[in-house]
């Protein structure tokens, strides 16, 4: 009976280790995604700051038909 319990414990430990590895990878991916979102928001803010200085009506007559 002790062999079965030991085997079960080893298998359970391996499954737990794999679950922790997957969770760590998901956290890493989520952190990368959040970092990218922050960069995107910062870039959008910089673009809006530059556009705030443009005179009214600029860009309204752009021909994009070609």
C-alpha positions in Angstrom: 0.0 0.0 0.0 2.9 2.4 0.7 4.2 2.1 -2.9 0.8 3.2 -4.3 0.6 6.1 -1.9 4.2 7.2 -2.8 3.5 6.8 -6.5 0.3 8.9 -6.2 2.2 11.6 -4.2 4.9 11.8 -6.9 2.4 12.0 -9.7 0.4 14.7 -7.8 3.6 16.7 -7.2 4.5 16.5 -10.9 1.0 17.7 -11.9 1.3 20.5 -9.4 4.7 21.5 -10.7 3.3 21.6 -14.3 0.3 23.7 -13.1 2.6 26.2 -11.4 4.7 26.5 -14.6 1.6 27.1 -16.7 0.4 29.7 -14.2 3.7 31.5 -14.2 3.8 31.6 -18.0 0.2 33.0 -18.0 1.2 35.7 -15.5 4.2 36.6 -17.7 2.0 36.9 -20.8 -0.5 39.0 -18.9 2.3 41.3 -17.7 3.6 41.7 -21.3 0.1 42.5 -22.5 -0.4 45.1 -19.8 3.0 46.6 -20.5 2.1 46.9 -24.2 -1.2 48.5 -23.4 0.5 51.1 -21.2 2.9 51.9 -24.1 0.0 52.2 -26.5 -2.0 54.5 -24.3 1.1 56.7 -23.7 1.7 56.9 -27.5 -1.9 57.8 -28.1 -1.6 60.6 -25.5 1.5 61.9 -27.2 -0.3 61.9 -30.6 -3.2 63.8 -29.1 -0.9 66.4 -27.6 0.6 67.0 -31.1 -2.8 67.2 -32.7 -4.0 69.7 -30.1 -1.8 72.3 -31.7 -3.1 71.9 -35.2 -5.4 74.6 -36.5 -9.1 73.9 -36.9 -10.0 72.4 -40.2 -6.6 71.0 -41.1 -6.9 67.6 -42.7 -10.6 67.9 -43.6 -9.9 68.0 -47.4 -7.7 65.0 -47.7 -8.4 62.9 -50.9 -8.0 59.2 -50.0 -9.7 57.8 -53.2 -6.4 56.6 -54.8 
